[in-house]
Amino acid sequence: MSESVVATIAGLAASAVPGVVGEAGSAPDAVATVCPTHATVDLTLVAETGTDLVDLMSQVRRSVSEGVRQMTDLRVTEVNVTVVDVRGR
């Protein structure tokens, strides 16, 4: 599985989480590293104002892990989330 495909899936899965605000409608920035049986993902995103950031990051990790697993059968061993800004929708 290509790293760019896994990164795209991860970005889309993260953007589906309430409280994640995309840049002009785009998905969060994602970078994936893929090994034969697992993947790691680094995400950079913008959070909606008033969102509990700890809860948001937990939901994003869960959504990304499940989304990548469902579409690729790869186990996600690590999802690193960086919130770079907070703004309204």
C-alpha positions in Angstrom: 0.0 0.0 0.0 1.4 3.4 -0.9 2.2 6.0 1.7 0.3 8.6 -0.2 -2.9 6.5 -0.2 -2.7 5.9 3.5 -2.1 9.6 4.1 -5.1 10.5 2.1 -7.3 8.0 3.9 -6.0 9.4 7.3 -6.7 13.0 6.3 -10.2 12.2 5.2 -10.9 10.2 8.4 -9.6 13.0 10.5 -11.7 15.6 8.7 -14.9 13.6 9.4 -14.4 14.2 13.2 -16.6 17.0 14.6 -14.3 19.9 15.7 -11.7 19.5 12.9 -11.7 22.5 10.7 -10.1 22.1 7.3 -8.2 24.9 5.4 -10.6 26.2 2.8 -12.5 22.8 2.8 -9.4 20.7 2.5 -8.5 17.7 4.7 -5.9 18.0 7.5 -2.3 17.5 6.4 -1.2 13.9 6.8 2.0 12.0 6.3 2.1 8.2 6.6 4.9 5.7 6.9 3.9 2.2 5.8 5.5 -1.1 6.7 4.3 -4.5 5.4 1.9 -5.0 8.3 1.3 -1.6 9.9 1.5 2.2 9.4 2.2 5.3 11.4 0.5 8.6 10.7 1.5 12.2 11.5 -1.4 14.7 11.2 -1.5 18.5 11.3 -4.9 20.1 11.7 -6.9 23.1 12.7 -9.5 22.7 15.6 -12.8 24.5 15.9 -13.0 27.2 18.6 -14.4 25.8 21.8 -13.5 22.2 21.1 -12.0 20.1 23.9 -8.6 19.5 22.3 -7.7 16.4 24.4 -11.0 14.8 23.4 -10.6 15.9 19.8 -7.2 14.3 19.5 -8.5 11.0 21.0 -11.4 11.0 18.5 -9.1 11.8 15.6 -6.7 9.0 16.5 -9.6 6.5 16.7 -11.1 7.6 13.4 -7.8 7.5 11.6 -6.9 4.0 13.0 -10.3 2.6 12.1 -10.4 4.2 8.7 -7.0 3.0 7.6 -7.7 -0.5 9.0 -11.0 -0.8 7.2 -9.7 0.4 3.8 -6.2 -1.2 3.8 -6.1 -3.9 6.4 -3.0 -2.2 7.9 -2.8 -1.8 11.7 -2.1 1.8 12.7 0.5 1.7 15.5 0.8 5.4 16.0 -1.2 8.5 15.2 0.6 11.8 16.1 -1.8 14.8 16.1 -0.5 18.4 16.0 -3.1 21.2 16.4 -1.6 24.2 14.6 -4.5 26.7 15.0 -8.0 27.1 16.6 -10.7 29.0 14.6 -14.4 29.1 13.9 -16.0 27.2 11.1 
